[in-house]
Each structure stands twice: as structure tokens, then as C-alpha cells.
Amino acid sequence: MINLYWKVNKQTHNLVEKPFANEAEFEAYVFGNQELLGDVLILHRQIRTGNKQGIPDMLGVDQDSRICIIEMKNVEVGEEILPQVLGYAIWAETNPDSIRAIWLEAKNKPEDIEIEWDNLEVRVIVVAPSFTANLPRMAAKVGYPIQLVKMQRFSYEEKDEFLLVDFLEEQNLPKNSTTKVMGDWNWDFYEQVHGREAVANFRKAVENLDAFVKQKNWPLSYNLNKYYTGFKLGSSKVVFAVVWGGTHAWNVIAKISEDEAKKFDGKNWEFQRYDSAFHQATFRPKGKNITDITELESLLTIAFNRISGS
């Protein structure tokens, strides 16, 4: 049993769990507060698959350009959920035209995300107040990336609400010949796609960002993804990243406001555009060999403080 306390002005207050009345309320709450799911943008609710499997609660996209099937449950979830979400994932993968139609109709789709419709990648997200102990192990056998998100709501005197959100480690089945899994992105892969010179500059920018992060003693780690190398707080919150903007071009993105981005005036970097869907600004180097990120440090600090709540 989890007990949460809120300490204010040397007084400790007990927080009372405030469960959602039903799944509809739970779903509406998450849809209205999408930042709770990290870097996932919800595009549509109540997707109808046209089969007896039912309908997934919500459909979205993440910054890895994966289509996200989001299933909400207002009770503890066990392995019985797996056949249901597997049916959704198979439907999404085998019906890319249906997903594409939803994508094209979405008014809030991000500008910088490119979906490979001929090679659709699917991620399953299950949100619930709790999970049985053996579900993560069973989920690893599904063959799709599974993200289990534990979410509980608490309140203090019915005035303030507090959300406990725990992203369990994403489970992936080891690669084999019969199961499709997410790619293994590395520097060699980048060179095959973008060329040695572009990757050398891209990598130098990543290393400069990493050195800045270590200098600030921020708890951020980075990992290579297909389209970007992101510095994340925890397992889901991208704070800033180096992103590919084409075959050889690359940029730096930071999670700051549009007003803050437009105020930037640099010698080596320029503000390029703002993506309101993911709340991030894109900055482009003015020369192909510019990798020094000193000019961006104040913006990176704003991004870290915004995401971490510092």
C-alpha cells in the first residue's frame, strides 16, 4: 500500500487516494493532461477496428515515430489484458491505411514526425492504477514494445490533486526470425543512412550536449533512436535532443515555450520552427560543421527546469 504525504511549511499532510469513478473519467483525464504519458501525443480517441476485438481507447504517436495503442483500465491489470492489446497491435500493423487516414485527419499532428507507412512500428501502452507482479514478464512474450504505466490520483482536502505516475521498464522480446521488434539503432546505422561526415558532426553535437549535462550534474541520459538522439529525464521525458532533419542535415530541439524560442538570437545557431504538438523548438546550425552548443546552453537550462519542475 502506498502512503503519500505532502510537507508544506513544516507541516505534513496525508494525501488520500482519489480513484477515478470509471474508465471513461480516467480516459478523459489522461486525454486532457497528455503530458502524463511523457512524449506521446494522443491523436484520436475510441478507434474502431471493425472486428470483434473491440476498440482501443486511444491512438497516438511518440517521438520515435511509433504508432501508440493506448489502453486504459481503472482496475488492477493482469496478463488477461495481453490478448486484447495484441489484437489491437496486429490490427494497426496490418491496416496502415486506416491509421494513415486517422493521421491525416488529426488536427494536432506534429510537423517533425515522419511515419513509415510501409513499415509501421507499433507500441502498446497500458495505463492502470496497478499491475499484477507477473504481467511485465508475460508482456515480454508479446513481441511488441509494451509500456506499462501505473497511474494513481491523490488529493488533499479535495482541493489539490497529485498524480503518481510510474513508467515500468518497457518490455521487448529478444529478436528472432518470426517476431517483429524495434530496430537496434547505433552509430553504424546512422552512417549507413546519413553518411560519415554528417554523423561525425551529429555525434560531436551529442557529445557536447552530454558534456554540458555532466557539468550541470543533471540526471539525464541519452540514447540513439531512429530519427534522433534524445536526452531524457527518466524513461519517457525528452528534455532536448539532436534530431535528423534530412539525409545530411540535423538540428537541436529543446522543450521550451514558443515565446522563449523566438527571443533567441545567435551567431552560430538560428531558431527554425516551433512544434506546438510536442511543445518543442528547433534550432538549426548556420554552418554544417558547427557543433558547439554554448549559445544554446541557456535554452537547454530552461528546458531542463521546465521538464524537471526545478
Buried (B, 14 or more C-beta within 10 A) or exposed (E): EEEBEEEEEEEEEEBEBBEBEEBEEBBBBBBEEBEBBBBBBBBBBEBEBEEEBEBBBBBBBBBBBBBBBBBBBBEEBBBEBBEBBBBBBBBBBEBBEBBBEBBEEBEEBBEBBEBEEEEBBBBBBBBBBBBEEEBBEBBBEBBBBBBBBBBBBBEBEEEEEBEBBEBBEBBBBEEEEEEBBBEEBEBEBBBEBBEEEBBBBBBBBBBBBBEBBEEEEBEBEBEBBBBBBBBBBBEBBBBBBBBBBEEBBBBBBBBBBBEBBEEBEBEBBBBBBBBEBBBBBBBBBEEEEBBEBEBBBEBBBBBBEBBBEE
